[in-house]
Amino acid sequence: MSFSQELIQAAQPYLKANMAHPFIQAVINDRLDSKALNYYIQQDLRYADAETVVQANLVAKSTTIEDQRMFADQLSTHLGTVNELFKSLTEKTSDSWTDQRYQPIQPVTFIYRSHILSPIAQGSLLDLLTPFEAGNWLYIELGKYLADTKKVKPDNAFYSWVKAVQDPHLAGQDGISNRFLKVIDREAANASPEHLEQVKQQFVRSILLEWYFWDAAYKQLTWDNWGHHVLNSDGGDLL
């Protein structure tokens, strides 16, 4: 079993949990609340800003022209498509596009951004790429799951998202996700078992944080909610 296959195997319980999340189930049943969708758009835009930084640093951490070109090309694709996706999602809401961009970064978004950005300072290419690729892999799998239900029709508010994450450039056999997984396998061949275990944990944590990202959107969790919980509750569950 390759290291990337080990990562995917370890992530299976968290993938199933993501599939079962009320946000995803609301998409399937075409009952996604507009406030939840707006929150998702606003926060995923801020997460996408962190993805831009990660991808620029993947170029910097690469040691071959081939890798540098691949990561640079994908960064260019990311910058050229991310706004269009979120604009198409915004068309299904009552908000304007100008209201979506540069909203405050809320708690789960802050934590998830920190998670994928933290390897930049001292981590290797393997350390930086693996938790980032986890998000690509999960979105592809969720896109397959949603498409396979045959319930997400063109008038569904999340339809453009489902289509986007099935694009062959991302999800195809020779798509960027599989190309990233091949780089992970190549880099893993030179890593110690202890290092690989740490990297695997970071991959799985990305999938875990994706679940919390859906949850935060479904509940529209803010810093004010967290502050109120600390100051005005009996210490019960926050999330």
N, C-alpha and C positions, 0 to 999 in steps of 0.2 A: 504494500500500500504506500503510495506517495505521501509526502507530508501534507500537500494540499487536500488529499482525500481524507487524511486524519483530521484536518481542520473541519472539513465539511461534516464528517461523522460526528465530531464532538459538538457541532452546532445544531444537530437535528432536533433535540428537545426544545431549544430556544426558537428554532424556525417554526415548529408546531405551535408554540405559545404565541408567536407573532401572528400566525394565521388565525388563531382563535380570538385575538384581541377584539374587543367591541368596536374599535375604529374600523378595522378591516371587515368585520361582519356587517357594519353599517354601510360600507361601500357596496358589498355584495347585495344587500337588500335595498339599495338606493335610498337610504335614510340617514345619510351623513349630515349632521347639523352644520349649517353654514358658519357658525362661530368656530366649530372645530376645524373646518376646512381653512378658514382664514388664519387661524392660529398656526396650523400646519404649514401653510404657504409662507407666512412671515418668519417662522422659526427655521424652516428648511432653507430659506434664502440665506439666513445667517450661518447655518451649517455649511451651505455651499461656499460661502466666503472662506471658511476654514479649509474646505476641500481644495480651493484654489491655492492656498498657501502650502498645503501638503504636496500637491502635484508639482509646484515649482521646486520644492525641496527634493522631490524624487528625481527630478532632472539633476539637481546639484549633487545628490548622493550617488548617482550612477557613474560607473567607471568605464563604460563603453559608449561609443557614438551611437550604436544601435539602440541601447536602452535610453539614452538621452533623447534620441529622436522619437522613440515610442512615447515616452512620458510627455515630451513637449507637444507632440501631435494631439495627445489626449487632453492635455491642458487647453489647447486651442479649441478642441471640440467642446469641452466643458464650458468655456467662456462664450462660445458661440451659440449654445443651445439652452443653457440653464434658465435664462430670463424668459425665453420663449415658452418653455414648459410652464413656468409659474404664471406667466401672463394668460396662457390658455386655461389654467385652473381658476384664475381670478375672474375670468369671464363667467364662471358659474356661480359667482358670489355677488353680493350687493356692494362690495368694496371696489374702489378704483385701484389701478396698479400703483399709483403714487402713494397710496396708503399702506401698501404691503412692504415696500422696500425699507430697510434700515430701521425696523422696529426694535425695541429693546430686546436684548438677548435674555431669555428666561432661564430658570434654573437647570432643567434637564439639557437644554441646548448648550448651556455653558459647560456642563460636565462632559457632554459628548464631544464638544469641540476640543476641550482640554485633553481628552483621551486620545484623539487622533493627532493632535499637535505636539504632545509631550515628547515623542521620540525624535523630534527635529534636532533638539540641542545636542544629544549625545548618542542617539540610536543609529543603528546601521540601516541600510536599504531594506533589509528584511524586517526590521523593527517598525519602520515607517509604513511600508507597503501593506503589511498583513492586516492590521486593524482597519486600514482604509479600504482595502479590497473586500473586507467582510460586508461592508455596506452595499457595495455593488452586487455581491453574491446574493445577499438577502433580498434586495429589490428585484432581482431577476426571478428568484424563486417565488416571491409574493406575486409578481406579475403573471407567472405561469399559473399559479393557484387561482388568482382572480379570473384570468381568461378561461381557465378550464371549467369554472362554474357556469359559463355561458349566460351569466346574469348581468354582467357589466356592459350595458348597451351604450351607444354613442351619446345618448342624452344624460348619462350618468355623470355626476360632477367630477368623478375621478377617472373618467374614461381616458383622457389624454395621458394621464400618468401611467395607466396600465399599458397603453400603446408604447409609450416612451421607453419603459423598462424592458420591453420585448424587442426593441430595435436591434437588428443583427449586428450593428457596430458595437453594441454593448454586450448583447446576450447570445450572439451567434457562435457557431463552433470555432470560428477564428476571430471572435469578438474580443474586445479589450479585456473583459473579465477573465476569460480563459488565458489570454496572453499574460495577464498579471499573475495568475496562478502558476504558470510555467516559470516565471521569474522567481516566485516564492520557492518553488521546488528546487530550482537551481541554486539559490542562495542558501536554502536549508541544508543542502548537501555538505556545506562547509561549516555548519554550526554544531555546537555541542548539544547533547541531549538536554542538558539543563537550560540552555538558551532556547531550544525548540519548545520546551514545555512552557516557558515564559511567553513566547510568541503565541503559542496556542491559546493561552489564557487571554491574551489581548484580543485575539480574533473572536473568541466566544463572548468576551465582554462587550465588544462592539454590537453583537447580535442582541445581547441583553439590553444594552442602552437603546437600541432601536425599539425594543418593546416599550421602554419607558418613554421614548419619544412619541410613539403613538398614544400612550396613556396621557402624557402631558397635553397633547393636542385634544384628545377626547374630553379632557376635564378643563382645558385652558388654564393650566397651572402657571402662576406668576410668582415673582419674588414676594409680592404682597401676601399671597396665600401662605407662603412659607413663613413669613414674619408673623402673620396672624396666628398660625399654628403654634409657633414657639411661645408667643406672648399670651395667648388666650385659650389654650387647650389643656387637657389633662394628660397630654403625652400619648394620645392614641395615634392610630395610623394616619400618616399624611398622604401617602400615595394610594 
